[in-house]
Each structure stands twice: as structure tokens, then as C-alpha cells.
Amino acid sequence: MFFKSIRISHWAALLAGATLFLGAAFTLSAPAQTQSSPASGRSAIEEVLKGFNRSHSLGQVAISPDGKRLAWTERNKEGAEIRVAPLGDLAKSERVTAATRPEQHCHEGKIAWAPNAQALAFFSDCARPGQSDLYLIQQGSPPRRLTELKGYVEAPAFSPDGTRVAFLYVEDATRPAGALAAMKPQTGVIDEGSAEIERVAIVRVNASKPEITEWATPADLHVYEFDWRPDGHGLAYIAADPPGENNWWVAKLYTQDLNGAPNDRSLSLGWVNGEPRTILAPAEIPGPLHGLQIAVPRWSPDGKEIAFIGGLMSDQGVTGGDVWIIPAAGGQPTDLTPGRPSSPAWIEWDDNKNLFATELAGSQSKLIGIHLENNAASGQPVVTATTTYFHISAAIGDGRMEMSLSGTADRSYFVFIASSFSLPPEVFYARTKLPPEVHSADIAPIGSMSRINEGIEPAWGTTDSITWKSDGFNVQGWLMMPKDYDPAKKYPMIVEVHGGPAAATVPHWGFGGLNAATFSALGYFVLMPNPRGSFGQGEEFTQANRKDFGYGDLRDILAGVDAVEAEYPVDPGRVGITGWSYGGFMTMFAVTQTQRFKAAVAGAGISNWQSYYGENSIDQWMMPYFGASVYDDPKVYAKSSAINFIRKVTTPTLVVAGERDGECPAPQSFEFWHALRDRHIPTRLVVYPNEGHGIADPVHRRDMMERAAEWFARYMPPAP
């Protein structure tokens, strides 16, 4: 829809501010090629950055339950602000803020509508810069501050009757929850007992003054996601023992009654008064969900069942798998989408027999409907029909969860933010309660409802969706053309491998440090493959690289390179590879397995799975992928460790990392760089201070882009 989509089924197969950085930088041999002008490279990078900076960045969008108003957040240099407008006329938007002066700028967002659509809750740090509190604004009244907090907060949600707001809260937090943020310095006595625990807190809407909230969940459980019980007297949540950044991969599904005393209904459904009850522990059940991850718990409207997403997921918050359902009283979970060639990411009930789900299916983001009936013989729910409401070649989401949408109370209308490689973010709508003939693959009842970024054009090339064959799989990926592409010329190509591995490259506007847009603007083809292990083609495909890191997935990537070279004017002597996190590992591993890549940039990579096991703060994620700990089966870790094949490397490799990365610790990059230096392979290592798994400082991100661009320009320069 947003750009040309092609199917090729026959295919067989950064230097400013350098004094800020820690670590060492070495170049050990002179390049044979002539380096392109650094000035021209930086000029192209500047154009890409201008393109991003001209666009308005949308953080979240929320439609009121009655469908009459829209609220959204816009990020800016000073922070973030909230706008509210009538649904039919977004040009009449007004700022909603806790600021006391028009010129005051704060960080405001994480919005939630009250069930009656008459109030909006949001977090703001206007009263205390750097510390968010919960505010409530009702039409015609100024915002009221409801809380007096000290710590990290997110995910506000009204109770069904609108009298309370629950949210996730890490009291006395020194960093955001999760493993992506920079870890605390590892000095002194290292004790997991000092872990910062995220809990569900609740505040009353009618509080007469800012108050300390009441805790809804116990102090010894770290909660990741939650949902109100339909009667408002209980919760369902995904939680694990602390430390939270490590144990999400072994989290369980709990329910908890919030009533003062049990009643007949709560007892009949198995709710235990005031204490969390384990409903599902994936590590303790047999079947296809055994040892996998769960997310997005959602009560059915009658409170009898809980739906969730279950599958192999490698990062908290990056959700994909199958849609499952389990009785609220506990029991055997049922897979509603077994064998479906897609990766559902988010769900919402319509009524007790119908669910909505968003999913990634190949190159498409989709909204589907799932209709349930109880099997007469077994009494188990079965899917009798599915409906596709829309599909779109774009990244979608309302800013809360992976691919989540914001809907009206009757679920007839959903809103979300969509963007692609060619179009910056805009607010879109989808209508679901229309005549059946309207809902088809070709007549999608969706459209854009904003013009926030109208007229902004990309400073990089166009993008095609491509597919190719590899080991019997149909592998999908994206090919970004060089800017000002001329098919009569030969171009170099950079392969950019996504992180995860349970993730996918999805067309979107806005890029991180090592990004396709920059390379395209500099005159490169950029191949962004979604090899086995990725989301988008079902659980069998996502699980196909278990105990096989770097082998089948690398074959998929190389087959994609073959396919592109067969159809596009790519110079096979100027092909490079880059990636971050899992993509950084694949970059390190690839250059030990093939001499096909003439240059490489490895970001936050993993060079030695055996030493990594004892260095990282998230070792629980490795068990589903490797099948055992490194202490019980070191061979399965050794076979995928790039360091064990270091003698085969000939590719000049730039290595970059964050100093306080807990997911892919910097020692892994030191180890790879040290080995390359010892082997006299051209290499350089840059470690960015105080950065976690994602490089957050804009100065660091720009430096990294410039360094990567100049590295590739040195060893595989673009055409003049």
C-alpha cells in the first residue's frame, strides 16, 4: 500500500565528539581502496537527520471510549506534550498539560481515557522535573495531581467503573524497568536482593490531595503487564521473582482478588482473596508452550477466561507467538492459532465469543478477528472463523505495547499510528463493525485521519519487499534502493540484520544508530532480511534456529544476497554486513564463516556464548534457545561462538558497544576486537560511556552513524 511490493518466488536460493568515548581505537593495516570524501558522507548523513527532525514524532494515540475525541502525544526537543481534539477535526486540537505557564515544557504522556470518556489520566513531571506523577483532567476543569511518587511509572489503566487508576511503579527506581536501559554500575557487593521491583499500584480518582498509592501486588513479584478483571475487583498479570530484567523469560500468569472478602462468584471462578494465584507456569506444563514466554493477558468480558500471547520471544516487550486461552480458574491452555503462518502480537476481546488480534504476516501488519465456539464433546474453545479487517505494509501501534491498537468501548473503531520507510508517522483509523462484504483483502476499511507530517519526503531511496527460497523456507526481507538509484550503475550493498532473533524488520519511519536510511543516502543497496528465527511466518519459523544460531539463519541471509545479486545491479565485490544485538552476533559470526563480506560493523554483538552466559544480566533467555545451561551443555554454546572460528576472519570489522549494556555486555565486543587485533585484521573498537543496550545519547548515535559510514566507505566505497 505504501510502496511497491514484489514477490520473487523463482529465486533459489561517525568522528565528531570522539573524545567522549571509552575503550580503544586501532586500525592495523592500510585499506587497499580509496576512501570516499568524509565531507560528502557527513553531508548525506546530515540530510537524513534533517528528514527525521522535520517530522513530528508521535508517541501514543488514544481514542475516547465513546468515539468522540482523540488524544495523542508528540515528542519535541523540550520533552513531550499531549494534544486532544474532536475525532472529526484534529486541526482543532488543544494542549492538555499540567504546566502552570504556557512556555513551560515538561515530559507528559502515557495517557488513558476513563471508561465514561469524561476524563483523561496522564503522567507529567511538570510539578517535579524528572519525576512523573499521575494527573486527571476532566472537561472544563484544570488537571488534578493524584499522586506523590518517587520512582519509575508506566502503563496507567482505569478500573472498569472508573473510580481507580492502576499503573506499574518501581519505587525509588534508579533506572527504567527492563534490560534495555543502562545497568547500574557493577561495583561493591553484587547482590540480587537489591533488585528494583516493578509492582501494580492503585490510586483513587476522587483523592482529595496527592497521595502515596496503595500496592495491589506483593513486594516479592516483579510485574510486567496486567489487566483489570471485568468487575474491577481483581487483576490478571504476568510476573516473576526478581530480578525483573532477568526473569521475564520464566514469568507466570497470576490472578489476584482485590476484594476485601471473597464472594460466591469469586470462589466459583477460583479466585483467592488478596493473594496471587498461579494460573499458568509455562516451565511446568507439557506441550508446545512448555518453557516458552507469555504476554498480553486479557480477561474475557464474563471473567471466565484469560487470553494471552504465548511463544518463543527473545526480548521483553517484543511480542509474538500464538493466541492462547486458559480458564480464569486455571487448567490446560488452548492454542487458538496453531500453525498459523503469522505472529500475533496483541489481543483484545470484543465479546465472549470474539477476539481481535494484530499480527505480523510476512510483509504485512494485520488486524484479524477470531470467532470462538465451545466444542460440544470436549468443552474446549475452538476457532470456527477468522476475519481479516485490514492489512498494511507498515509498522502499526498506539504506543502502549507491541502492535497494540486503541479502540472504542464497542470495538467498532480502532486508531493507531502507522509509518513506513517512505511515509512519516500519521494517525490511522480502522472500522470493524461494517457489512461483511466491505472486509476483504482489497477493500480495507482503514484510512489516515491526520496530516501531522504532510509534505515530508524521505532523503533516502525507495524500498521493495522481496522473498526468496532457503532450505524449504520462504524467507521475506526488505531491499532499500540507493538514493537516486540508476539501474544502469553497479552499487555496493550492506546487509543489515535485525536484533532479536525473535523480532522482524518492519517498514517504519525513524531509525537508530546503524540504519538503512543513512546507508541508502550514501549510495548503497541495503538488504534487511527476516531469516528463520524472525517473527512473521508462524511459530515453526520462529523456532527454526533453536540450538542452531548462525547456521540456518546465515544460510537464509546468504541466499537473500544471492537473490538480490541475481536481479539488481549489485557489485558482489562490495557487499558488507552490519547489525545490532542479535544482528551484531550474526555480523561477528558471518565473518568467521564466509569471506563474502568485504567490511563489517558489529553493534552490541556476542562473540563467545560460553563467556557471555556468565557476563550478562538476562541469562534466562538462553534456556529456550540452547536447551540447557552452558554448564550442562557447553558444546551447544561453543558451536555458535564466533571466537572459536576467529582464524577464518579476513573481513575488516568495526566493533561498537555500550559501556553498561546488560543484554550484550561490552566484554563480548572487547573479546572479538582483541582477537581480530591479534590476527592483524583491520579493526576498531568504540565503547560509548553510560549507554545501555540501546544507544540513547543523540551525540553518540550520530558519532556511531558517521563511524559506520566511513568504515564502509573505506573498504567498499559507493559509486561516484
N, C-alpha and C positions, 0 to 999 in steps of 0.2 A: 504493500500500500504506500509506503513512504519512499521506497526506491526499488529499482529493478531487482527482481528475484529470479535467479537462473538455476536450473537443475541440470547437472551434467552426469547423467546416470551411466554413460558408457565409460567413464574414467575408471581404469583398472586400479587400477590400484586406488658537562654542564660546568663554566670555570669561575664565574663571579662569586665572591664570598668564600673562596676555598679555605681561608684561614679559620673558618668556623668548624672544620671537620677534624674528627679524631682519626686514629689509625695511621696507615702509611700509604704512600702512593709511589709506585715504581713502574717504570717502563724499561724492559730488559733487552729489547732489541729494536732496531730501527725498522719501520714499515717499508715495504717494497713499493707501495703505491704512493701516488701524490695525494696529499691531504687537500680536501676542498677548503675554500676560504672559511675560517671561523666566523667572520663577519656576516657572510651570506647565510650560514646556518643559524646564527643567532637572530638574524632578521626574520627568517621564516618562523622560528620559534616565537618571536615577538608577535607575528601576525596571528598565530594560533592562539596565543594568550589573549590578544585583543578580542578575538572572536568569542572566547569564553567569557571574558569580562564584560562584553557588551550585553550579554544575555542576562536576564533575571533568573536567579536560581530559586526554584520553588522547593520548599522543604516538606510541606504537608498540605493536604486538602481534605475538607470535611463538609459534607452536605448535611443540613439540618434534617432531623427525622421527619418533619412534615414536608420536606422538599422545597421549601420556600427561600432558603438562604444558603449561601456558600461562604465558608471560611477557609482561608489559606494562609500560609506563611511564606514570606520572601526573605531570603538571606541578602545581606548587604555588608559593606565594609565595616560598619559600626556594630553589627550584630544580626538580629533577625526581628522582623515585625509581622504582626497579624493584620490581615485585611478581611472585612466582611462585606458582602454585597447581596442584593436580591439575585436570585438564581438567574433570572432572565436578563439582567443588565449589570454585568460585572464592572462596567465603566463607572458605576455609582458606588464604588467601594469606599469604605471608611476604615481608618486605622483603629484597631482595638488595642489599648495599651494601658499598662499600669503606670506609665510615666506621668509625672506631675507637671512637666513643661513640654511644649511642642518640640523643642530642639533636643530633648533628652532621648538618647538612643540606648536600648537595652537588648539583651538576648531574651526573646519571647517566642513561645511556640508550644508544641506538644498539646494540641487543642482537643477538646472533647465536648460535644453537644449534650445537653441534658435531654432525657427522653421526651419531655414535653416541648422541646425546641425553643424554650423561652430563656435559656441561659447557656452560656459558653464558659467552660473551665479552661484555664491555660496556666502554664508556668512562666514566670517572669523574674528577672533579677534586678528590676528597677529599684526596689527598696534597698537591696544589699548587693551591689555589683559582685558578680562571681558566685552568688548563692541564689538559686531559684526557689521561689515559693509558689504555692498554688493560689490562683485568683479565680474569682467568679464574677462574671458580668451579666446582668440582666438588662433587657431592653429598657432604655430610659433612665438607667441608674449607672453611677460610676462603678468601676471594678472594686470588689472587696477582697482583701487578702485573707485567706483562710488558714494559712499555716505559718509556723515559725520553725524552719527546718535548718539542719546543718548536715549537708551531705549531698549525694548524687540522687537525682529523681528522674523518672520517666514513666510513660505509658499510663496516663490518667484514664479512668473509666468510671462513668456514673453507675450507681446501683440501678436496678430496673425501676424502682419507684422514684429515683431522682433525689433522694434525701442525703446520699453519701457519695463520696468520690474515693475510689481506691487507686493506688498507684504503687509503683516499685520504688523502693527507697533504700539506699545504703547510707546508714547513719555514720557521720564522721568519716566519710569517704575521702581518700587522698587521690583517687583516680576514678574514671568511669568504670562501671562494671564490665566484665568480659576480658578476653585475652588480647584484643586488638590494641588497646591503649598501652602506653609505655608502662612497663613493670616498675614497681618500687625498687630502688637500689638494693641489691642483694649483699648487704653488709651486716655485720654483727651476728647475733644468734638467729639462724633461719628456722622459723617455727610456723608450721601451717596453722597453729592455733590462733595466730594473729590475723587470719584471713578476714577480709571485709565482706559482710554477708548482706545480700540483697533480699529484702522481705516485702510483703504486701502490707502497706499502711493504709488506713482509712481515716477520712476526716468528714465531719458533719457539714453539710451545706449551710445550715442555719446557725453555725457557730457565731457567737456574738463578737468574738475577737480572735485574732490569730492564736492558734493553739498547737501544742505538740500532738501529733496524731496518735491514734491507738494502733497497736500492732495486730494484724489479723493472722499472721503466720508465725510459727515458732522461731526462736533465735538460732536453732541448730539446723535450719534448712535454707539453702540458697535458692530463691525462686527466680525463674527465667521468664515465664509467661503465665498469665492467669485469665480466668473468665468468671464472671458472676453467675451464680445459679439463677435460674429464671425467677424464683420467688424472692431473690435478694437476700436470702438468709444462709448463703453458703458460697463456696468458691471451688473451682477446679484449677489446679495449677501443675506446671512442670517444675520439679525441684530436685535438688541433690544435696548431699552433705558438702560442706565447704572443704576446700576452696572452690568457689564457683567457677573460676576460669578453667579449671581442670576437669571438673566432674559433670559438665553438661552431657558428655558422651555416655554417661551411665545414669542419667536422670530418670526419675519415675513420675508417673501420673498420680496425683493425690486429689482427694476431695476433702472438704472440711466444712462442718456446720458452723455457722456464725450465730445461731440462735442461743438464747440463754438456757433453754431446756429443750430436749428432744420432743417432737410431737409424733403423732401416729404416722403422718406422711413421711417424715424424715426417717423414722425407724423402718418403714416398709421398703424404702429405697436403699437402706443400708448405710445411711449417714451416721457417723458417730459424733456425738455432741462435743464441739470445741476442740477435738483432737484430729490431726490429719490422718487420713486413712489411705493406705497404698492401694490404688486401683489397678495399676499396671506397672510391672518391673520387667522391661524387655530382657534384661540379662537372666531372668529366672523362668522364662517361658520357652516352650519348644516352638518350632515352626519358622516361617520366613522372617518374622520380626525379631527373632532371638538375637540379642546383642547389638541391635541397631538403635537408632535415635528416634525420639518423638518430639513433636512440636505442635503448636497452634491448637490447644484444647478448646472445644466449643460444645456447650451444653445444647441438647435438643430443647425446643420450646416447652415440652412437657416435663423436662427434667429427668427423663428416664434413661437417656443415653448420652454419651460424650463422643464426639467425633474428633479426630486428630490426624495429623500427617505423620507417617512412620516410614523410615527408610534409612539408607546409608547416607549420612550427612557428615561432612568433614569440618564444618565451621558453624558455631552457634550463630543463629540469625540468618544463615543462608540455607533456606529450607527447600527440600524436595523429597519426593518419595511416592507413596500410595496414600489414598484416603482410607482411613480405618474408622471403625466404630466399636464401642465397648459399652456394655450396660453400666450405668452410673453406680450400681451396687458392686461392680467388679464381675469378673468372669473372663471368658475367652474372647479376644478381639477378632473382628471380622474384617478382612481386606475387601473393600468395595471396588477397587480398581486393579485387580491383579492382571498383569500382562499388558496393561495399557501403555502404548508407546509414547509416553509423555511423563512429565514430572510435575504433579500437583504441588503447589506451594502454600496455598491459603484457602480456607474454607469458611463458610457462613451458612447457617440454617435459614431456610425460607419458612417451612413449616415442618411438622414431624415426619413428613414423607419426602421432603425435598431439600437438597443441599446445593449451594453454589460453590464452585471451586475455580480458582485460577490455576493455570498450568503453563509450563513451557513445553511446546511440542515442535521439535525441530527448530525452524527459524521463527516460529510464531508464538506470541503470548496470547493466551486464550482465556475466555470465561465460559465455563460449561455448567450445566445443570445436571444433577444426579437424582433420579427418582427411585425411591425405595419401596419395597413391599416385604412383608414377613413371609418366609417360606412356610407353607402350611404344615409340612412334615417336621422340619427342624425347629421352626420358630425363629430362625435366624434371619436378619435382614438381607435381602438380595436386591441387586440393581436390576430394574426392569427397563430402564430407558435412560439415555443421556442426550442432552441438547447442547449444541454449540451456539452461544449467544453472540460472540464476536471473536475474531482473530485479527491480530495486528502485528506487523514486523516492527516492534518497538519494545522498549522497556516500559513497564507499567507499574503503578503502585500509588498508594495515597500517602506514603511517607511513614507509616507505622511499622509494618512488617514486610517481609519479602512478598511482593506482588499483591499486597492487600488492597482492597477497594473500600470506599466509604459509601454506604447505602442508606436509603430512606428506611423508615420503620417498616413499610410494607414490601421492601426489597424490589420495588418496581423501577428504581432508578439508582444507578451507581455512578460515582465520579472517581477520577484518578488522574494522575499526572503521567503523561506519555512523552517520550522523546526518542529520537533515533540518531544515527550517525549524521543525518543530513538536516534534521529539524530540531531546534532547541525546545525545551520543555513548554508544554501547554496543558491546560486542564481539559480533559475529555469527559464525556458522559456516555453511559450505556443504558438502554432501556430494555427491560426483561419481560414486562407484562404486556406483550403485544400479540397480535394474531400469529398463529404458528407459521404461516407462510412467509412472514417477514424474517424469521430467524433461519437464515441459511448461510452457507459459507460465502455467498456472493452478495447478499443483501444484509450487511451487518448494521444493526440499529445503533450506531455509535457516531460521534462527531466531536469536533473541537468546540469548546464553549468559551475560550479565551483567546486574546491576541496580545498576550504579555510580551512575547518575543517576536512579533511580526516584523518581517523585513530583515532579520539577521541571517546572513548566509555563512556557511562554513568556509574556512580558509584551507581546507584540505580536499581530497578527491572523493569521488562517489564510491559506493560500496555495493558489492553483489553478494547474495547468498549462494553458496555452492555446495554440492555434495559429491562424494566420491566413495568408492568401494575399498574396504580394507578388511582382510580376514573374514569376509562374510558380513561385516557390518556396513551399513550406510552411514557414513560419517558426514556431519554438516559443519560448515565453517563460514567465515566471512572474509571476503577479499576486498580490501580498500585500495583503490587505484592511486597512483601518484597524482598530485595536483597538476593540472594542465596536461593530463595524460594524452600522449600521442602514440597510437598503436604501431606507428612505423619505427619507433625507437625501442632500443633494449634498455631495460631498467633493472636495478638490483631489487632484492626483496628481503624483508625482515619477517620472520615468523615470530608472532607474539603469543605465548602460551599463557592461558589464564591460571589463576590460583585455584585452590580447592583441595583435591581434584573434583569433589562433588560441587560443581558450580558450572557456569557456562558463560561464554561471551554472548551478550545480548545487545542488539543495537541501542545505543544510548548517546545522549549529548553530555559532554563533560568527561574529562579523562584525568587520570592520576599522573604519577611521575614518569613511568615508561609507557608511552601511549602511542597508539596508531596514528592519531591525527598529526602529531609532530613529525613522525617519520614520513607520512604521506606528503605533508607540506614541503619536506626536504627532498622529495623526488623518488621515494621508494614505494613499491608494492608492499602491502602489509597483509599477511595471511594470519587470520585469527581462528585456529581450529578448535573444535569441540570434540576431542578424541574420547575413546572409551574411558569411563570414569566420570564423564560430564553428565549434567542434567540435560533433559530434553528428549530422551528416547526410551524412557522407561527404566525400571529398576535393574533388569538384566544388564543393560548397557552401563548403568552407573556402577554396578558391582563387578564389571568385567576386568578391572585392573587390580582386584584384591590379590595380595601376595605376588604381584607382577609389576610393581612400579617400574616404569622406564622401559618396558619391553613392548607389550602390545600397544600401549599408548604412543610410544615413539614410532612404531610401525605405522600407526594411523596418521601421525603428523608427516612422516616422510612420504607416505602415499599421497597426502594432500599437496606436498611440494611437487611431486611428480605430476599430479593432475593440473596444477596451475601452470607449470612449465610447458605442458603439452598444449595449452590453449591460449596462453598470454605471452607477450614478449619479455620474459624474464631471463636475465643473464644467469645461467647456472653457476658461473664462476663468482657471482656476487650475491650469495644468499647467506643471511645471518639469522641469529635466533636470540630471543630475549624472553623474559617472563619474571613474575614476582611470586614469592611464596612457593606453591607447588610448581608454578611456572619457572621460578628460579631453580628449583631442583631439576626440572626437566631440562633446563638450559645446561646446568652442570653435567647432568648425566649424558645428554645428547653429544656433547663434545668429546666424551670418552668412548662413544660407540661409533661415531662416524666422523670423517674429515670433510663432510659435505658443507659444513658451515664455516665461512671464512672469517667471521667475527661473532662475538657473543657478549651479551650484557646480562649477568645473573643478579637478580634482585632478591634479597632475603631468601637465599637458597638453602638447601640442605645437601651437604656433601657426604655425610657419613651417618647413616641411620643408626649405627651402633652407638656412637658417642652422643648423637642427638637425643637418644632416648633418656639419657641421664642429665641433659642440659636444659631441656625445655620445661615450660610450666603447664603443658597440656598433654602429658603422655597418654592419657586415657583414650585419645582419639585414634591411637595407633592399633589398639587391640582388634577392632573390627576389620582393619585393613591387612594386618600382618598375621592375625590368628593366635598370637601368643606374645608374651613379653620378650624383650631381647635377651633376658636371662634364661628363658626356657627354650628359645629357638633362635640363636644368633645367626644361623645360616640364612634365614629368610630376609633378615635385615642386611646382611653382608652382600647378598646378590644384587641388591638395588643401590648400593652405596657407590657413588661416583669415585670416591677416593681410592677404591680398590682397583680401578681401571685407569688411574691417572697417567700411567706410562704411555697411553694411547693418544693423549691430547696433543694436538698441533694448533688449535684454534686460539687466537688472541682473545682474552676474556677480561672484561671489566667486571668487578665484583663490588656490589653496594649493599649496605645493610643499615639497620637502625641499632643504636647502641643498647637500648633497653627493650629489645624485641623478645617477648616471652614465647611466641609461637615458633619463630625460626631464629634462634639466638645468634648473635654476631659471631661467636666462636666457629660456627659452621662455615661462615664466609672466610674467616681467618684461615681455617684449615685448608680450604680449597685454594685460596690465594697463595698460601705458603707452599703448597705442593707444586703449583704452576711455576712459582718463582724458582723453586729448587730444580725444576725441569727446564728452566730457561725458556719458558713460554711467555710471550708478551702479556703482561697482566698489570692490573692496578686495583687497589682496594680503597674504598671510601666508606667510612663509618660515620653516620650522622648522629651528633650528640643529642641525648634526651628524647630520641624518637623510638616509638614502639613498632608494631608490625606494619602499620601504615605511616608513611612519612607525612606529618601534619603541617610542618612549618612551610609556608609558601616559598621562602628563600631556599630551603633545602630541596623542595620539589623542583624548582626552576634549575638549580645547580645540577640536579640529577639528570634532568632532560638534556641540558647542554652537554654534560659529560658523555651521556649515551650517544647523542647525535654526533659529537666529534669523534667518538670511538668508531662508530660505524663508518663515518666519512673517511677516516684514516685508512681502514682496511678494505672497504668495499664502497668507494665513493659513488654517488649518484651521477647520472649522465649530466654533462654540462648544459 
